[in-house]
Amino acid sequence: MTIDEFTKATTEIENFYQKEITDEQKKIWFNEVKNMDIKRFKYIVSQVYRTCKFLPKLADIIEINTNLGYSQVKKEETLKKCNKCKDTGYIIYHKKIRDGEKELTNEYMAVCSCGKQKQYKGWEFPDERYRTNYYTPLAVELGL
C-alpha cells in the first residue's frame, strides 16, 4: 500500500465519523498496515463502518484484520512478461502479396500464445446477421 492510498482511505474514515485522526496517529497506523494490500485495507475499513460506532483505534483495525482470516502481508504478484508480443497479446507480422506485377507488403496481426488476448472468430458472433468467415490467427498456427 502506498502512502497516497492510505491517506485517501483514512480521509474516508475521517469523513464517515466526522472526526480527525492526528498526523502522529496516521504515522503509527501507516507503519502497522503499510505491508497490507490496499484491497484488503479497504475491506477492513468497510468492516469498521459496520462494527464500530465511534472513530476506530488502531487496535480495532488490527483486531478486524485478525478476525478476517488470511495473512495481511502483501504477496508479490509474479507476472510473467512476454517478450514475443511485449505484453500486448498480439504479434504484428508482415506478408508479401502479389497484385499482378506489383508486390505489396501488408501488415497483419496474430494472437500471441501468452494468453493476454483471445482469438476473434467471426463465425461465433452472437448476432447471426454480423457473422463472417474472418478470424484472427494464432501465432502458433503461423509459426511465429
C-alpha positions as CSV (number, residue, x, y, z in Angstrom):
1,M,0.0,0.0,0.0
2,T,1.3,3.4,-0.9
3,I,1.1,6.5,1.4
4,D,-1.4,8.1,-1.1
5,E,-3.7,5.1,-0.9
6,F,-3.5,5.1,2.8
7,T,-4.2,8.8,3.1
8,K,-7.2,8.5,0.9
9,A,-8.6,5.6,2.9
10,T,-8.1,7.4,6.3
11,T,-9.7,10.6,4.9
12,E,-12.8,8.5,4.1
13,I,-12.8,7.2,7.7
14,E,-12.5,10.8,9.0
15,N,-15.3,11.9,6.8
16,F,-17.5,9.0,7.8
17,Y,-17.0,9.5,11.5
18,Q,-16.7,13.3,11.2
19,K,-13.6,13.3,13.4
20,E,-10.0,13.9,12.6
21,I,-7.1,11.4,13.0
22,T,-3.9,13.2,14.1
23,D,-0.8,13.2,12.0
24,E,1.0,11.2,14.7
25,Q,-1.7,8.6,14.7
26,K,-1.6,8.3,10.9
27,K,2.1,7.7,11.0
28,I,1.7,4.9,13.5
29,W,-1.2,3.4,11.6
30,F,0.7,3.5,8.4
31,N,3.7,1.8,9.9
32,E,1.4,-1.0,11.1
33,V,-0.5,-1.5,7.9
34,K,1.9,-0.5,5.1
35,N,2.6,-4.1,4.1
36,M,-1.1,-4.8,3.7
37,D,-2.7,-4.9,0.3
38,I,-4.9,-1.8,-0.4
39,K,-7.9,-4.1,-1.3
40,R,-7.5,-5.8,2.0
41,F,-7.3,-2.5,3.9
42,K,-10.4,-1.1,2.1
43,Y,-12.3,-4.3,3.0
44,I,-11.2,-3.8,6.7
45,V,-12.4,-0.2,6.5
46,S,-15.8,-1.4,5.2
47,Q,-15.9,-3.8,8.2
48,V,-15.1,-0.9,10.5
49,Y,-18.1,1.0,9.2
50,R,-20.3,-1.9,10.1
51,T,-18.9,-2.7,13.6
52,C,-17.5,0.5,15.1
53,K,-19.9,3.2,16.5
54,F,-17.0,5.6,17.0
55,L,-13.8,6.5,15.2
56,P,-11.8,3.3,15.4
57,K,-8.4,2.9,17.1
58,L,-5.5,1.0,15.6
59,A,-6.3,-1.9,17.8
60,D,-9.8,-2.1,16.3
61,I,-8.4,-2.3,12.8
62,I,-5.8,-4.9,13.8
63,E,-8.5,-7.0,15.5
64,I,-10.8,-6.9,12.5
65,N,-7.8,-7.9,10.2
66,T,-7.0,-10.8,12.5
67,N,-10.6,-12.0,12.6
68,L,-11.0,-11.8,8.8
69,G,-8.7,-14.8,8.4
70,Y,-5.8,-14.6,6.0
71,S,-2.3,-13.1,6.1
72,Q,-2.2,-9.3,5.9
73,V,1.3,-9.2,4.2
74,K,1.0,-8.3,0.6
75,K,2.3,-11.1,-1.6
76,E,4.3,-10.0,-4.7
77,E,2.5,-10.9,-7.8
78,T,4.7,-12.7,-10.2
79,L,3.5,-11.5,-13.6
80,K,5.2,-13.2,-16.5
81,K,6.4,-10.8,-19.1
82,C,6.0,-11.9,-22.7
83,N,8.9,-10.9,-25.0
84,K,7.2,-12.0,-28.2
85,C,4.3,-9.6,-28.0
86,K,5.7,-7.1,-25.5
87,D,2.7,-7.8,-23.2
88,T,0.1,-6.6,-25.8
89,G,-1.2,-10.1,-26.6
90,Y,-0.8,-9.6,-30.3
91,I,2.2,-10.2,-32.7
92,I,2.4,-8.0,-35.7
93,Y,3.9,-9.6,-38.8
94,H,4.3,-8.6,-42.5
95,K,3.3,-10.6,-45.5
96,K,4.1,-10.0,-49.2
97,I,1.2,-10.4,-51.6
98,R,1.4,-10.3,-55.4
99,D,-1.1,-8.0,-57.1
100,G,-0.5,-8.6,-60.8
101,E,3.0,-7.3,-61.4
102,K,3.2,-5.4,-58.1
103,E,4.4,-6.9,-54.9
104,L,2.6,-5.4,-51.8
105,T,3.7,-5.8,-48.2
106,N,0.8,-5.8,-45.8
107,E,0.8,-5.7,-42.0
108,Y,-1.2,-8.4,-40.2
109,M,-1.8,-9.4,-36.6
110,A,-1.8,-12.8,-34.8
111,V,-2.8,-13.7,-31.3
112,C,0.2,-14.5,-29.1
113,S,0.3,-17.8,-27.1
114,C,0.9,-15.9,-23.8
115,G,-2.9,-15.7,-23.3
116,K,-3.3,-12.0,-22.8
117,Q,-5.8,-11.7,-25.7
118,K,-8.5,-14.0,-27.1
119,Q,-8.8,-15.1,-30.6
120,Y,-11.5,-13.5,-32.7
121,K,-13.7,-15.9,-34.7
122,G,-16.3,-14.1,-36.9
123,W,-18.5,-17.2,-37.2
124,E,-19.0,-17.4,-33.5
125,F,-20.5,-13.9,-33.3
126,P,-23.8,-14.0,-31.2
127,D,-25.9,-12.0,-33.7
128,E,-26.3,-14.1,-36.8
129,R,-26.6,-11.0,-39.1
130,Y,-23.0,-10.0,-38.4
131,R,-21.3,-13.4,-38.6
132,T,-18.3,-13.6,-41.0
133,N,-15.6,-16.0,-42.1
134,Y,-12.9,-13.7,-40.8
135,Y,-10.7,-14.6,-37.8
136,T,-7.5,-13.6,-36.1
137,P,-5.0,-16.4,-36.5
138,L,-2.9,-17.8,-33.6
139,A,0.8,-17.1,-33.7
140,V,1.4,-20.8,-33.2
141,E,-0.6,-21.6,-36.3
142,L,1.6,-19.3,-38.4
143,G,4.9,-20.4,-36.8
144,L,5.6,-17.1,-35.2
